[in-house]
Amino acid sequence: VGPDADVDQVYITQGCHAEGTVRNSVLFTDSVIAAGAKVTDTVLMPGAVVEEGAVVTRALVAGGVRIGKGAVVGSADSENILLVAKNVKGVE
């Protein structure tokens, strides 16, 4: 967990790198949350990456999946949890 990370109610396993904001989530081995990214009510499986400025809410992100820079995935208003099984392109 980086010095500027904002983490609250998060279960973090070994090898994770969190630099952004993480709330009420589970981070499995080797998952990465870049600076400026926001992850809320989400499970990141092993090797999942959330790039800078991306927002992930109420999602289950499969192992090895990359959420691109500035992408928005999921919604706080949803009654369902979004399953993300493929890479999501960010803003180019």
N, CA, C and O atoms as a GROMACS GRO file, in nm:
protein
  368
    1VAL      N    1   0.087  -0.118   0.000
    1VAL     CA    2   0.000   0.000   0.000
    1VAL      C    3   0.090   0.123   0.000
    1VAL      O    4   0.176   0.140   0.087
    2GLY      N    5   0.068   0.209  -0.100
    2GLY     CA    6   0.153   0.326  -0.116
    2GLY      C    7   0.125   0.434  -0.013
    2GLY      O    8   0.021   0.432   0.052
    3PRO      N    9   0.218   0.527   0.003
    3PRO     CA   10   0.205   0.632   0.103
    3PRO      C   11   0.087   0.726   0.079
    3PRO      O   12   0.038   0.788   0.174
    4ASP      N   13   0.042   0.739  -0.045
    4ASP     CA   14  -0.071   0.828  -0.076
    4ASP      C   15  -0.200   0.753  -0.098
    4ASP      O   16  -0.302   0.814  -0.132
    5ALA      N   17  -0.200   0.621  -0.079
    5ALA     CA   18  -0.321   0.540  -0.097
    5ALA      C   19  -0.422   0.574   0.012
    5ALA      O   20  -0.385   0.606   0.125
    6ASP      N   21  -0.550   0.566  -0.024
    6ASP     CA   22  -0.660   0.588   0.070
    6ASP      C   23  -0.738   0.457   0.076
    6ASP      O   24  -0.817   0.427  -0.014
    7VAL      N   25  -0.717   0.380   0.183
    7VAL     CA   26  -0.771   0.245   0.192
    7VAL      C   27  -0.858   0.232   0.317
    7VAL      O   28  -0.816   0.270   0.427
    8ASP      N   29  -0.982   0.178   0.300
    8ASP     CA   30  -1.073   0.162   0.413
    8ASP      C   31  -1.155   0.035   0.394
    8ASP      O   32  -1.218   0.017   0.289
    9GLN      N   33  -1.156  -0.053   0.494
    9GLN     CA   34  -1.232  -0.177   0.491
    9GLN      C   35  -1.195  -0.262   0.370
    9GLN      O   36  -1.282  -0.300   0.290
   10VAL      N   37  -1.066  -0.293   0.357
   10VAL     CA   38  -1.015  -0.368   0.242
   10VAL      C   39  -0.935  -0.488   0.291
   10VAL      O   40  -0.853  -0.476   0.382
   11TYR      N   41  -0.960  -0.605   0.228
   11TYR     CA   42  -0.880  -0.724   0.255
   11TYR      C   43  -0.776  -0.731   0.144
   11TYR      O   44  -0.810  -0.739   0.026
   12ILE      N   45  -0.648  -0.729   0.182
   12ILE     CA   46  -0.540  -0.725   0.086
   12ILE      C   47  -0.450  -0.847   0.107
   12ILE      O   48  -0.402  -0.872   0.218
   13THR      N   49  -0.427  -0.922  -0.001
   13THR     CA   50  -0.336  -1.037   0.008
   13THR      C   51  -0.197  -0.996  -0.038
   13THR      O   52  -0.176  -0.884  -0.084
   14GLN      N   53  -0.102  -1.086  -0.024
   14GLN     CA   54   0.038  -1.057  -0.056
   14GLN      C   55   0.058  -1.016  -0.201
   14GLN      O   56  -0.013  -1.064  -0.290
   15GLY      N   57   0.153  -0.929  -0.223
   15GLY     CA   58   0.192  -0.892  -0.358
   15GLY      C   59   0.106  -0.786  -0.425
   15GLY      O   60   0.130  -0.754  -0.541
   16CYS      N   61   0.008  -0.731  -0.355
   16CYS     CA   62  -0.078  -0.627  -0.414
   16CYS      C   63  -0.007  -0.492  -0.408
   16CYS      O   64   0.077  -0.468  -0.322
   17HIS      N   65  -0.044  -0.406  -0.502
   17HIS     CA   66   0.009  -0.270  -0.506
   17HIS      C   67  -0.110  -0.175  -0.514
   17HIS      O   68  -0.180  -0.172  -0.616
   18ALA      N   69  -0.133  -0.098  -0.410
   18ALA     CA   70  -0.245  -0.004  -0.408
   18ALA      C   71  -0.190   0.137  -0.389
   18ALA      O   72  -0.127   0.168  -0.288
   19GLU      N   73  -0.216   0.221  -0.488
   19GLU     CA   74  -0.173   0.361  -0.481
   19GLU      C   75  -0.293   0.456  -0.482
   19GLU      O   76  -0.279   0.572  -0.445
   20GLY      N   77  -0.410   0.406  -0.523
   20GLY     CA   78  -0.529   0.491  -0.535
   20GLY      C   79  -0.620   0.479  -0.414
   20GLY      O   80  -0.574   0.453  -0.303
   21THR      N   81  -0.750   0.500  -0.437
   21THR     CA   82  -0.852   0.493  -0.333
   21THR      C   83  -0.924   0.360  -0.341
   21THR      O   84  -0.972   0.322  -0.448
   22VAL      N   85  -0.932   0.288  -0.229
   22VAL     CA   86  -0.996   0.157  -0.225
   22VAL      C   87  -1.088   0.150  -0.104
   22VAL      O   88  -1.047   0.180   0.008
   23ARG      N   89  -1.214   0.111  -0.128
   23ARG     CA   90  -1.313   0.101  -0.021
   23ARG      C   91  -1.390  -0.031  -0.030
   23ARG      O   92  -1.430  -0.072  -0.139
   24ASN      N   93  -1.410  -0.096   0.083
   24ASN     CA   94  -1.497  -0.214   0.092
   24ASN      C   95  -1.469  -0.316  -0.018
   24ASN      O   96  -1.562  -0.359  -0.087
   25SER      N   97  -1.344  -0.354  -0.035
   25SER     CA   98  -1.306  -0.440  -0.146
   25SER      C   99  -1.211  -0.551  -0.102
   25SER      O  100  -1.159  -0.550   0.010
   26VAL      N  101  -1.188  -0.646  -0.193
   26VAL     CA  102  -1.093  -0.755  -0.171
   26VAL      C  103  -0.993  -0.753  -0.286
   26VAL      O  104  -1.031  -0.753  -0.403
   27LEU      N  105  -0.865  -0.751  -0.251
   27LEU     CA  106  -0.758  -0.749  -0.351
   27LEU      C  107  -0.677  -0.876  -0.339
   27LEU      O  108  -0.612  -0.900  -0.238
   28PHE      N  109  -0.681  -0.959  -0.444
   28PHE     CA  110  -0.606  -1.084  -0.442
   28PHE      C  111  -0.464  -1.061  -0.494
   28PHE      O  112  -0.430  -0.953  -0.543
   29THR      N  113  -0.382  -1.163  -0.481
   29THR     CA  114  -0.240  -1.160  -0.511
   29THR      C  115  -0.208  -1.090  -0.643
   29THR      O  116  -0.270  -1.115  -0.746
   30ASP      N  117  -0.109  -1.001  -0.636
   30ASP     CA  118  -0.056  -0.929  -0.753
   30ASP      C  119  -0.156  -0.837  -0.822
   30ASP      O  120  -0.132  -0.797  -0.936
   31SER      N  121  -0.266  -0.803  -0.758
   31SER     CA  122  -0.354  -0.703  -0.818
   31SER      C  123  -0.292  -0.565  -0.797
   31SER      O  124  -0.218  -0.542  -0.701
   32VAL      N  125  -0.325  -0.473  -0.888
   32VAL     CA  126  -0.264  -0.341  -0.886
   32VAL      C  127  -0.371  -0.233  -0.902
   32VAL      O  128  -0.458  -0.243  -0.988
   33ILE      N  129  -0.364  -0.132  -0.816
   33ILE     CA  130  -0.451  -0.015  -0.828
   33ILE      C  131  -0.359   0.106  -0.837
   33ILE      O  132  -0.290   0.140  -0.741
   34ALA      N  133  -0.360   0.170  -0.953
   34ALA     CA  134  -0.269   0.282  -0.978
   34ALA      C  135  -0.315   0.408  -0.905
   34ALA      O  136  -0.430   0.418  -0.862
   35ALA      N  137  -0.224   0.503  -0.892
   35ALA     CA  138  -0.256   0.633  -0.832
   35ALA      C  139  -0.370   0.697  -0.911
   35ALA      O  140  -0.372   0.692  -1.034
   36GLY      N  141  -0.463   0.757  -0.840
   36GLY     CA  142  -0.574   0.825  -0.904
   36GLY      C  143  -0.691   0.734  -0.938
   36GLY      O  144  -0.797   0.783  -0.977
   37ALA      N  145  -0.674   0.604  -0.926
   37ALA     CA  146  -0.783   0.509  -0.952
   37ALA      C  147  -0.871   0.497  -0.828
   37ALA      O  148  -0.825   0.518  -0.716
   38LYS      N  149  -0.998   0.461  -0.849
   38LYS     CA  150  -1.092   0.442  -0.738
   38LYS      C  151  -1.160   0.307  -0.753
   38LYS      O  152  -1.216   0.275  -0.858
   39VAL      N  153  -1.154   0.228  -0.647
   39VAL     CA  154  -1.214   0.095  -0.646
   39VAL      C  155  -1.304   0.085  -0.524
   39VAL      O  156  -1.259   0.105  -0.411
   40THR      N  157  -1.433   0.055  -0.546
   40THR     CA  158  -1.531   0.050  -0.438
   40THR      C  159  -1.618  -0.075  -0.450
   40THR      O  160  -1.665  -0.107  -0.559
   41ASP      N  161  -1.640  -0.144  -0.340
   41ASP     CA  162  -1.729  -0.262  -0.336
   41ASP      C  163  -1.694  -0.361  -0.447
   41ASP      O  164  -1.782  -0.407  -0.520
   42THR      N  165  -1.566  -0.393  -0.459
   42THR     CA  166  -1.517  -0.471  -0.572
   42THR      C  167  -1.422  -0.582  -0.527
   42THR      O  168  -1.357  -0.570  -0.423
   43VAL      N  169  -1.416  -0.689  -0.606
   43VAL     CA  170  -1.318  -0.796  -0.586
   43VAL      C  171  -1.227  -0.796  -0.708
   43VAL      O  172  -1.273  -0.810  -0.821
   44LEU      N  173  -1.096  -0.781  -0.685
   44LEU     CA  174  -0.997  -0.793  -0.792
   44LEU      C  175  -0.928  -0.927  -0.776
   44LEU      O  176  -0.861  -0.952  -0.676
   45MET      N  177  -0.945  -1.014  -0.874
   45MET     CA  178  -0.882  -1.146  -0.871
   45MET      C  179  -0.733  -1.132  -0.902
   45MET      O  180  -0.688  -1.024  -0.941
   46PRO      N  181  -0.655  -1.239  -0.884
   46PRO     CA  182  -0.509  -1.230  -0.899
   46PRO      C  183  -0.465  -1.168  -1.033
   46PRO      O  184  -0.511  -1.209  -1.140
   47GLY      N  185  -0.376  -1.071  -1.024
   47GLY     CA  186  -0.318  -1.010  -1.142
   47GLY      C  187  -0.404  -0.905  -1.210
   47GLY      O  188  -0.364  -0.852  -1.314
   48ALA      N  189  -0.521  -0.874  -1.156
   48ALA     CA  190  -0.605  -0.769  -1.215
   48ALA      C  191  -0.538  -0.633  -1.195
   48ALA      O  192  -0.473  -0.609  -1.093
   49VAL      N  193  -0.554  -0.545  -1.294
   49VAL     CA  194  -0.491  -0.414  -1.289
   49VAL      C  195  -0.595  -0.306  -1.316
   49VAL      O  196  -0.672  -0.315  -1.412
   50VAL      N  197  -0.598  -0.203  -1.230
   50VAL     CA  198  -0.683  -0.086  -1.249
   50VAL      C  199  -0.588   0.031  -1.271
   50VAL      O  200  -0.515   0.072  -1.180
   51GLU      N  201  -0.589   0.085  -1.393
   51GLU     CA  202  -0.494   0.190  -1.428
   51GLU      C  203  -0.537   0.327  -1.376
   51GLU      O  204  -0.648   0.346  -1.327
   52GLU      N  205  -0.447   0.422  -1.388
   52GLU     CA  206  -0.464   0.558  -1.337
   52GLU      C  207  -0.597   0.620  -1.383
   52GLU      O  208  -0.631   0.617  -1.501
   53GLY      N  209  -0.669   0.677  -1.287
   53GLY     CA  210  -0.793   0.749  -1.316
   53GLY      C  211  -0.914   0.662  -1.343
   53GLY      O  212  -1.023   0.716  -1.361
   54ALA      N  213  -0.899   0.531  -1.345
   54ALA     CA  214  -1.013   0.442  -1.368
   54ALA      C  215  -1.099   0.434  -1.243
   54ALA      O  216  -1.049   0.451  -1.131
   55VAL      N  217  -1.229   0.409  -1.262
   55VAL     CA  218  -1.322   0.396  -1.150
   55VAL      C  219  -1.393   0.262  -1.165
   55VAL      O  220  -1.456   0.235  -1.267
   56VAL      N  221  -1.383   0.178  -1.063
   56VAL     CA  222  -1.446   0.046  -1.064
   56VAL      C  223  -1.536   0.036  -0.941
   56VAL      O  224  -1.490   0.052  -0.828
   57THR      N  225  -1.666   0.009  -0.965
   57THR     CA  226  -1.763   0.005  -0.856
   57THR      C  227  -1.851  -0.118  -0.869
   57THR      O  228  -1.902  -0.148  -0.978
   58ARG      N  229  -1.870  -0.190  -0.760
   58ARG     CA  230  -1.957  -0.309  -0.755
   58ARG      C  231  -1.926  -0.406  -0.868
   58ARG      O  232  -2.012  -0.439  -0.948
   59ALA      N  233  -1.800  -0.452  -0.871
   59ALA     CA  234  -1.759  -0.542  -0.979
   59ALA      C  235  -1.674  -0.656  -0.926
   59ALA      O  236  -1.612  -0.647  -0.820
   60LEU      N  237  -1.673  -0.764  -1.004
   60LEU     CA  238  -1.581  -0.875  -0.983
   60LEU      C  239  -1.494  -0.877  -1.108
   60LEU      O  240  -1.540  -0.909  -1.217
   61VAL      N  241  -1.367  -0.841  -1.091
   61VAL     CA  242  -1.274  -0.831  -1.204
   61VAL      C  243  -1.191  -0.959  -1.207
   61VAL      O  244  -1.119  -0.990  -1.112
   62ALA      N  245  -1.202  -1.032  -1.318
   62ALA     CA  246  -1.134  -1.161  -1.333
   62ALA      C  247  -0.982  -1.146  -1.333
   62ALA      O  248  -0.930  -1.038  -1.359
   63GLY      N  249  -0.914  -1.254  -1.303
   63GLY     CA  250  -0.769  -1.255  -1.297
   63GLY      C  251  -0.705  -1.212  -1.428
   63GLY      O  252  -0.746  -1.256  -1.536
   64GLY      N  253  -0.603  -1.127  -1.418
   64GLY     CA  254  -0.529  -1.083  -1.535
   64GLY      C  255  -0.596  -0.977  -1.619
   64GLY      O  256  -0.539  -0.933  -1.719
   65VAL      N  257  -0.715  -0.935  -1.582
   65VAL     CA  258  -0.788  -0.833  -1.658
   65VAL      C  259  -0.733  -0.695  -1.626
   65VAL      O  260  -0.700  -0.665  -1.512
   66ARG      N  261  -0.724  -0.612  -1.730
   66ARG     CA  262  -0.674  -0.474  -1.716
   66ARG      C  263  -0.788  -0.377  -1.742
   66ARG      O  264  -0.851  -0.381  -1.847
   67ILE      N  265  -0.812  -0.289  -1.645
   67ILE     CA  266  -0.909  -0.180  -1.661
   67ILE      C  267  -0.827  -0.057  -1.700
   67ILE      O  268  -0.746  -0.008  -1.621
   68GLY      N  269  -0.848  -0.007  -1.821
   68GLY     CA  270  -0.765   0.098  -1.878
   68GLY      C  271  -0.777   0.234  -1.810
   68GLY      O  272  -0.871   0.261  -1.735
   69LYS      N  273  -0.680   0.316  -1.838
   69LYS     CA  274  -0.670   0.452  -1.782
   69LYS      C  275  -0.799   0.530  -1.809
   69LYS      O  276  -0.841   0.545  -1.924
   70GLY      N  277  -0.861   0.581  -1.702
   70GLY     CA  278  -0.980   0.665  -1.713
   70GLY      C  279  -1.110   0.591  -1.740
   70GLY      O  280  -1.214   0.655  -1.754
   71ALA      N  281  -1.107   0.458  -1.749
   71ALA     CA  282  -1.230   0.380  -1.775
   71ALA      C  283  -1.322   0.384  -1.654
   71ALA      O  284  -1.276   0.401  -1.541
   72VAL      N  285  -1.453   0.369  -1.679
   72VAL     CA  286  -1.552   0.361  -1.572
   72VAL      C  287  -1.624   0.228  -1.586
   72VAL      O  288  -1.681   0.198  -1.691
   73VAL      N  289  -1.620   0.149  -1.480
   73VAL     CA  290  -1.678   0.014  -1.481
   73VAL      C  291  -1.770  -0.001  -1.361
   73VAL      O  292  -1.730   0.027  -1.248
   74GLY      N  293  -1.894  -0.046  -1.386
   74GLY     CA  294  -1.989  -0.068  -1.278
   74GLY      C  295  -2.057   0.059  -1.232
   74GLY      O  296  -2.028   0.169  -1.281
   75SER      N  297  -2.150   0.043  -1.137
   75SER     CA  298  -2.228   0.156  -1.088
   75SER      C  299  -2.271   0.132  -0.943
   75SER      O  300  -2.307   0.021  -0.906
   76ALA      N  301  -2.265   0.236  -0.864
   76ALA     CA  302  -2.308   0.226  -0.724
   76ALA      C  303  -2.459   0.204  -0.714
   76ALA      O  304  -2.508   0.152  -0.614
   77ASP      N  305  -2.533   0.242  -0.818
   77ASP     CA  306  -2.679   0.230  -0.819
   77ASP      C  307  -2.728   0.091  -0.858
   77ASP      O  308  -2.846   0.059  -0.842
   78SER      N  309  -2.639   0.008  -0.911
   78SER     CA  310  -2.677  -0.124  -0.961
   78SER      C  311  -2.714  -0.219  -0.848
   78SER      O  312  -2.651  -0.218  -0.742
   79GLU      N  313  -2.816  -0.300  -0.872
   79GLU     CA  314  -2.852  -0.404  -0.776
   79GLU      C  315  -2.765  -0.528  -0.796
   79GLU      O  316  -2.761  -0.616  -0.710
   80ASN      N  317  -2.695  -0.534  -0.909
   80ASN     CA  318  -2.613  -0.649  -0.944
   80ASN      C  319  -2.465  -0.615  -0.938
   80ASN      O  320  -2.426  -0.498  -0.940
   81ILE      N  321  -2.386  -0.720  -0.928
   81ILE     CA  322  -2.241  -0.703  -0.934
   81ILE      C  323  -2.197  -0.734  -1.077
   81ILE      O  324  -2.232  -0.839  -1.132
   82LEU      N  325  -2.122  -0.645  -1.136
   82LEU     CA  326  -2.076  -0.660  -1.273
   82LEU      C  327  -1.957  -0.755  -1.279
   82LEU      O  328  -1.860  -0.738  -1.205
   83LEU      N  329  -1.963  -0.855  -1.366
   83LEU     CA  330  -1.851  -0.946  -1.388
   83LEU      C  331  -1.772  -0.894  -1.506
   83LEU      O  332  -1.825  -0.879  -1.616
   84VAL      N  333  -1.642  -0.867  -1.484
   84VAL     CA  334  -1.555  -0.815  -1.590
   84VAL      C  335  -1.455  -0.925  -1.622
   84VAL      O  336  -1.364  -0.952  -1.544
   85ALA      N  337  -1.473  -0.988  -1.738
   85ALA     CA  338  -1.388  -1.102  -1.775
   85ALA      C  339  -1.291  -1.069  -1.889
   85ALA      O  340  -1.207  -1.151  -1.925
   86LYS      N  341  -1.304  -0.948  -1.946
   86LYS     CA  342  -1.214  -0.906  -2.054
   86LYS      C  343  -1.158  -0.768  -2.023
   86LYS      O  344  -1.217  -0.692  -1.947
   87ASN      N  345  -1.045  -0.738  -2.084
   87ASN     CA  346  -0.985  -0.605  -2.064
   87ASN      C  347  -1.083  -0.497  -2.106
   87ASN      O  348  -1.162  -0.514  -2.199
   88VAL      N  349  -1.078  -0.383  -2.034
   88VAL     CA  350  -1.162  -0.267  -2.066
   88VAL      C  351  -1.071  -0.155  -2.109
   88VAL      O  352  -0.980  -0.115  -2.037
   89LYS      N  353  -1.097  -0.104  -2.231
   89LYS     CA  354  -1.014   0.006  -2.282
   89LYS      C  355  -1.040   0.132  -2.203
   89LYS      O  356  -1.152   0.158  -2.159
   90GLY      N  357  -0.937   0.208  -2.186
   90GLY     CA  358  -0.951   0.336  -2.117
   90GLY      C  359  -0.968   0.449  -2.216
   90GLY      O  360  -0.986   0.427  -2.335
   91VAL      N  361  -0.964   0.569  -2.166
   91VAL     CA  362  -0.974   0.688  -2.248
   91VAL      C  363  -0.840   0.707  -2.318
   91VAL      O  364  -0.734   0.702  -2.256
   92GLU      N  365  -0.845   0.730  -2.447
   92GLU     CA  366  -0.720   0.748  -2.524
   92GLU      C  367  -0.698   0.891  -2.563
   92GLU      O  368  -0.598   0.923  -2.627
   0.00000   0.00000   0.00000
